[in-house]
């Protein structure tokens, strides 16, 4: 991009994961599947891809973005590891404006935020799972971890905390007359990143960066947060210790996160990752869909080969 400064990795792993690896779907354990299906279709505009028994998958018409499984007698726990939020990526400002307008029309509580390099909106689903909706806006400036600190700067040089109110008047100017807000989202919508509650920043960085080969995009220790990605993206995984240093994983009956997933672009990338996992003797389970590993916070991570 001409004249645009993008975040650069703090470190690239010697055994780098394929640069086109991308987030797949989030799998959530829920208390009421039908209520959740209504929300994700009506409020977020996702399509129901499939439903079998107590599970379902939704997305933008191709791969799943969200999977839901209803469990019996599930509970929500505080002070444990898991999902802080998952972030759905929209292709441009117009599509994000449609999504936010849809929420406004339904009077669903949401919190538009300007991260400078991205335009975002935050909301909770009916069971309290936090969701970010966002689009890229690197032409507006930069947001990154630099020298262990969160750093944000507008393109004109003004500094920012990176969490400014979003200019909705400007965003909604991208909408056309007579937008049909009740239509499903465009097929270009996909998962953008995951942000996790973890037990330890150093151990989490080691797992995703040194072992699996994600780029280290920086750790802000004072903010108790770090980021990693594939291919130098600003972050595919954010992680924090905001539930407490050494937070335990949730019990089996916990509602919320079941699995996050990543998609490898081809057989070469898939074989390289599997070879790396076997080389370092990282425990894994071979599932029908892919390779399942568990990070130091007890979070299950599934790697899938693209179809």
Number of C-alpha atoms within 10 A of each C-alpha: 7 5 7 12 12 17 19 18 23 15 15 21 16 12 15 19 25 20 17 15 23 23 26 24 27 26 21 20 22 29 21 17 18 14 13 17 20 15 15 18 18 18 22 22 23 26 22 19 17 12 14 8 8 13 18 20 22 23 27 20 18 13 17 22 26 24 24 25 21 19 17 11 10 17 16 15 14 9 17 22 25 27 23 20 21 26 24 24 21 25 15 16 22 17 22 26 25 24 22 27 17 20 19 13 11 11 10 13 11 15 13 20 20 20 26 25 24 21 28 26 22 18 18 15 16 14 14 11 17 17 20 23 23 28 23 17 16 20 17 17 23 25 23 24 22 16 12 16 15 20 16 22 19 18 17 8 10 9 13 18 13 21 15 13 14 17 12 14 9 11 17 17 11 15 16 10 6 6 10 10 18 15 15 18 21 15 15 13 22 24 24 22 26 25 23 25 26 31 26 19 24 11 15 20 23 16 17 21 25 19 19 20 23 32 30 25 28 26 26 19 17 9 13 16 24 26 30 28 26 25 20 21 19 25 25 24 20 23 25 25 22 18 17 16 15 15 19 16 19 21 12 9 14 21 24 25 23 20 20 25 21 21 21 23 17 15 12 12 19 22 13 15 21 16 12 18 17 12 10 10 9 14 10 15 11 11 11 7 10 17 19 18 19 16 14 18 22 15 21 16 19 24 24 22 18 16 9
